[in-house]
Amino acid sequence: MQADIFGKDTPPMGKLRTLIDPYLLLLIGTIAIAAVFPAHGAGVAVADVAVTAAVALLFFLYGARLAPQAVWQGMAHWRLQALVFASTFVLFPLIGLGVVHLIGGLVAPDIAVGLLFLCVLPSTVQSSIAFTSIARGNVPAALCSASLSNLVGVALTPVLTALLLPTSASGGFSAHSLETIAMQILLPFVAGQVARPFIGDWLASHKRIVSYVDRGSILLVVYAAFSAGMVAGVWTRLAPVDLLIVLVLDLLILALVIVATTLASRKLGFNTEDEITIVFCGSKKSMASGIPMATILFAGHAVSLIVLPLMLFHQAQLFVCATLARRYAARPES
């Protein structure tokens, strides 16, 4: 599972072929397309279906590639799972509380709420696993970490929101969100496991297919997310300096978590593959889970402003992690 899945697309060992990662250019191009041609009307439904299909295909392929014993080994790696969980639901909220306390009235109250809400969300699934795979990390452990984070986060995020923001609207978790996780993640993965005896060898000999799914799924998520923000007018409701402040705060939070998870994984003696999983799974926040939760937990509030830090953080984490994944992938084979 730790073998290079991208064939000739991965940078040669010890050598950078270009100064700018072509995938970063694809991300920028995707955002530009979403800004100029955002999905409207029926196009929104088409984009949603495309993203759902891409995510389902991603997990189907992972299920078909992963040996069942590898999955159980990932679950049994409790030290790694505990560190990712602590980063997602302990370290992030503590950093969020500290940042909001320090900035005082520098941002609007709803944006401050949004920063704290961002910090109590679960990790992403598809991008955490995709970047771990690109960086040649521990994919089975990443699959377990990201999936468990989302499953636990469905219940834990509302609880943390109520504890940190007692004046916010709070309620139980959404059964629909749990159903969505099951349908988009668990069911395709199980189907892939069932199909593994029939297509596993074929996928192993056609690794480029997986690379297209990994990267293509992230591009689709970026387009759908930025497009939704454009249509909702989120990006035009604040002055450019306000957006810059939020972006700087997001980058500060992300940098603190990445540094902390990197140092902790090395201090605790994890190997490089596990470190990659801890860094990527422990530093992500799920916009796909966050926006639906926000509409429930903050009913009656300015939800578009509350989710603004999350939307900017989502874009930032993709760019930062794409760069990190490229650097990890360029390391010599062990």
C-alpha positions in Angstrom: 0.0 0.0 0.0 2.9 2.3 0.4 4.0 2.0 -3.2 3.9 5.0 -5.5 0.4 5.0 -7.0 1.0 7.8 -9.5 3.7 6.3 -11.6 5.4 8.8 -13.8 3.4 11.7 -12.4 5.3 11.6 -9.1 8.4 13.8 -9.0 11.7 11.8 -9.4 13.6 11.1 -6.2 15.6 14.1 -5.0 14.6 16.2 -8.0 11.9 18.8 -8.6 10.8 18.9 -12.2 9.1 22.3 -11.8 9.2 25.2 -9.4 5.4 25.4 -9.3 3.3 22.3 -8.7 1.1 21.8 -11.7 -1.7 20.6 -9.4 -1.6 23.9 -7.6 -2.2 25.6 -10.9 -5.1 23.2 -11.5 -6.6 24.3 -8.1 -6.2 28.0 -9.0 -7.8 27.4 -12.4 -10.7 25.6 -10.8 -11.3 28.5 -8.4 -11.1 30.9 -11.3 -13.7 28.9 -13.3 -16.0 28.8 -10.2 -15.7 32.5 -9.8 -16.5 33.2 -13.5 -18.9 30.4 -14.1 -20.5 29.4 -10.7 -23.2 26.7 -10.8 -26.7 28.2 -10.9 -30.1 26.5 -10.7 -30.0 23.1 -12.2 -26.2 23.4 -12.4 -26.0 23.2 -8.6 -27.8 19.8 -8.6 -25.4 18.6 -11.3 -22.4 19.7 -9.3 -23.7 18.0 -6.2 -24.3 14.8 -8.1 -20.8 15.0 -9.6 -19.1 15.5 -6.2 -21.2 12.7 -4.6 -20.3 10.3 -7.5 -16.6 11.2 -7.3 -16.5 10.6 -3.5 -18.4 7.3 -3.9 -16.0 6.2 -6.6 -13.0 7.2 -4.5 -14.1 5.0 -1.6 -15.1 2.2 -3.9 -11.6 2.1 -5.4 -10.0 2.3 -1.9 -12.2 -0.6 -0.8 -11.2 -2.6 -3.8 -7.5 -1.9 -3.2 -7.3 -2.4 0.5 -6.8 -5.9 1.9 -9.2 -6.5 4.8 -6.3 -7.2 7.1 -4.8 -3.8 6.2 -8.0 -2.1 7.4 -7.9 -4.0 10.7 -4.3 -3.1 11.2 -5.2 0.5 10.6 -7.9 0.3 13.3 -5.4 -1.4 15.7 -3.0 1.4 15.3 -4.5 3.1 18.4 -1.6 5.5 19.1 -1.9 7.0 15.7 -5.7 7.1 15.9 -5.6 8.7 19.4 -3.2 11.4 18.2 -5.4 12.3 15.2 -8.5 12.4 17.4 -6.7 14.6 20.0 -5.6 17.0 17.3 -9.1 17.2 15.7 -11.2 17.5 18.9 -8.8 18.8 21.6 -5.9 20.8 20.0 -8.0 22.6 17.4 -10.7 23.8 19.9 -8.0 25.0 22.3 -6.2 26.9 19.6 -9.5 28.3 18.4 -10.4 29.6 21.9 -6.9 31.2 22.2 -7.1 32.9 18.8 -10.6 34.3 19.4 -9.6 35.5 22.8 -6.5 37.3 21.5 -8.2 39.0 18.5 -11.0 40.5 20.7 -13.3 42.7 18.6 -11.0 42.6 15.5 -13.7 40.6 13.6 -17.4 40.5 13.6 -19.1 38.4 16.3 -20.5 35.9 13.8 -17.0 35.4 12.2 -15.6 34.8 15.7 -18.3 32.2 16.2 -17.3 30.8 12.8 -13.7 30.4 13.9 -14.6 28.4 16.9 -17.1 26.3 14.9 -14.4 25.6 12.4 -12.2 24.2 15.2 -14.8 21.7 16.5 -15.6 20.1 13.2 -14.4 16.6 12.2 -11.6 16.0 9.7 -12.3 15.8 6.0 -12.5 12.3 4.4 -11.7 12.4 0.7 -8.9 15.0 0.8 -7.3 13.6 3.9 -7.0 10.2 2.3 -6.1 11.6 -1.2 -3.3 13.7 0.1 -2.0 10.9 2.3 -2.0 8.7 -0.8 -0.2 11.3 -2.9 2.4 11.7 -0.2 2.9 7.9 0.1 1.7 7.8 3.7 -0.2 5.1 5.7 -3.5 5.0 3.6 -5.3 2.3 5.6 -4.7 4.3 8.8 -5.8 7.5 7.1 -9.0 5.8 5.9 -9.8 4.7 9.4 -8.9 8.1 11.0 -10.9 10.2 8.6 -13.9 8.0 8.5 -14.0 7.6 12.3 -13.5 11.3 12.8 -16.6 12.0 10.6 -18.7 9.4 12.3 -17.8 10.6 15.8 -18.0 14.3 14.7 -21.6 13.9 13.8 -22.4 13.7 17.5 -19.4 15.3 19.1 -19.4 18.6 17.1 -22.8 19.7 18.3 -21.7 18.9 21.9 -18.5 20.9 21.6 -20.4 23.7 19.9 -22.9 23.8 22.8 -20.0 23.8 25.4 -17.9 26.5 23.7 -20.8 28.6 22.4 -23.6 28.3 25.0 -25.6 31.1 23.4 -25.7 29.5 20.0 -28.5 27.3 18.7 -27.7 23.8 19.6 -29.5 20.6 18.9 -28.9 16.9 18.3 -27.0 15.6 15.4 -28.7 15.2 12.0 -29.8 11.7 11.2 -29.6 12.7 7.5 -25.9 13.6 7.9 -25.2 10.2 9.4 -27.1 8.6 6.6 -25.1 10.6 4.0 -21.8 9.5 5.6 -23.0 5.9 5.4 -24.2 6.1 1.8 -21.2 8.1 0.5 -18.4 6.5 2.4 -19.2 3.2 4.1 -21.4 1.6 1.4 -19.0 2.3 -1.5 -16.1 1.0 0.6 -17.9 -2.2 1.5 -18.9 -2.6 -2.2 -15.2 -2.2 -3.1 -14.2 -4.9 -0.6 -16.8 -7.2 -2.2 -15.4 -6.5 -5.6 -11.8 -6.7 -4.6 -11.3 -10.4 -5.6 -12.5 -9.5 -9.1 -10.9 -6.1 -9.8 -8.1 -5.7 -7.2 -5.3 -7.1 -9.4 -6.5 -5.0 -12.4 -6.5 -1.8 -10.3 -3.0 -2.6 -9.0 -1.7 -2.7 -12.5 -3.6 0.5 -13.5 -2.5 2.9 -10.7 -3.0 6.0 -12.8 -6.8 5.6 -12.5 -6.6 6.0 -8.7 -4.5 9.2 -9.1 -7.1 10.7 -11.4 -9.8 9.9 -8.9 -7.9 11.3 -6.0 -7.0 14.6 -7.7 -10.2 14.9 -9.6 -12.4 14.5 -6.5 -10.6 17.4 -4.8 -11.0 19.6 -7.8 -14.7 18.9 -7.9 -15.0 19.7 -4.2 -13.1 23.0 -4.7 -15.4 24.0 -7.6 -18.6 23.1 -5.8 -17.6 24.9 -2.6 -16.3 28.1 -4.2 -19.2 28.2 -6.6 -21.7 28.0 -3.7 -20.0 30.9 -2.0 -20.1 33.0 -5.1 -23.8 32.3 -5.6 -24.6 33.0 -2.0 -22.8 36.3 -2.2 -20.6 35.4 0.8 -17.5 36.9 -0.8 -19.1 40.3 -1.5 -20.6 41.0 2.0 -17.3 41.9 3.6 -14.5 44.3 2.7 -11.3 42.9 1.3 -9.5 43.6 4.5 -12.0 41.6 6.5 -11.5 38.6 4.2 -7.7 39.0 4.6 -7.9 39.0 8.4 -10.0 35.9 8.4 -7.6 34.2 5.9 -4.6 35.1 8.1 -6.3 33.8 11.2 -7.2 30.5 9.3 -3.6 30.2 8.2 -2.3 30.8 11.7 -4.6 28.1 13.1 -3.6 25.7 10.3 0.1 26.4 10.7 0.0 25.8 14.5 -1.8 22.5 14.1 0.5 21.2 11.3 3.6 22.2 13.4 2.2 20.6 16.5 1.2 17.3 14.8 4.5 17.1 13.0 6.5 17.6 16.2 4.3 15.3 18.2 4.5 12.5 15.7 8.3 12.7 15.6 8.6 13.1 19.3 6.5 10.0 19.9 8.6 7.9 17.4 6.1 7.4 14.5 7.7 6.6 11.1 7.3 8.9 8.1 4.3 7.1 6.7 2.4 7.4 10.0 3.6 11.0 10.4 2.1 11.9 7.0 -1.3 10.4 8.1 -1.2 12.2 11.4 -0.4 15.6 9.8 -3.0 15.3 7.0 -5.8 13.8 8.9 -5.1 15.8 12.1 -5.0 19.2 10.3 -8.1 19.0 8.1 -11.6 20.3 8.7 -14.6 19.1 6.8 -16.6 21.7 4.9 -18.9 19.0 3.6 -20.0 18.2 7.2 -19.6 21.7 8.5 -22.0 23.6 6.3 -25.0 21.3 6.8 -24.3 21.3 10.6 -24.1 25.1 10.7 -27.5 25.5 9.1 -28.9 23.3 12.0 -26.8 24.5 14.9 -27.0 28.2 14.1 -30.6 28.6 12.8 -31.6 32.2 12.9 -28.0 33.5 12.8 -26.0 34.8 9.8 -24.9 31.3 8.7 -23.1 32.7 5.6 -20.7 34.7 7.9 -20.3 31.8 10.4 -19.2 29.4 7.6 -16.9 32.0 6.0 -13.8 31.0 8.1 -14.6 27.4 7.2 -14.8 28.1 3.5 -11.5 30.0 3.5 -9.9 27.4 5.7 -11.0 24.7 3.3 -9.3 26.4 0.4 -6.2 27.1 2.4 -5.8 23.6 3.6 -6.0 22.2 0.1 -3.2 24.5 -1.2 -1.0 24.0 1.9 -1.5 20.2 1.9 -0.9 19.9 -1.8 2.5 21.5 -1.3 3.3 19.3 1.7 2.1 16.2 -0.2 4.5 17.0 -3.1 7.4 17.4 -0.7 6.7 14.2 1.1 6.2 12.3 -2.2 9.6 13.5 -3.4 11.5 11.7 -0.6 13.6 8.7 -1.5 12.0 5.3 -1.3 12.6 3.6 2.1 
